[in-house]
């Protein structure tokens, strides 16, 4: 078996989460957050599309964590991102964190926008 060290470049992995917070790259962030190329930033939630659209050309897919349970994304959010050429996948925040970390370790062009559990 061959083991490789994971290099995350400028995007940081999600190390943990709990009620109202996420720990990303050693930093605790309260409330909704976006993680991806360029680092981590707070997010205004599902109505706040501007920081997601700013990822155009930097990512192929944004995983949206919808909190403790999976939920449908608002139609406006999904269509705005897809019309801009960004793929979007909604899932519960714990699953989104795991998926993001795996694909980030593979060097994929992804971002994560998530609501706390």
Buried (B, 14 or more C-beta within 10 A) or exposed (E): EEEEEEEEEEBBBBBEBEEEBBBBBEEEBEEBBBBBBEEBBEBEEBEBBEBBEEBEEBBBBBBBBBBEEEBEBEEEBBEBBEEBEBEBBBBBBBBBBBBBBEBBEEEEBBBBBBBBB
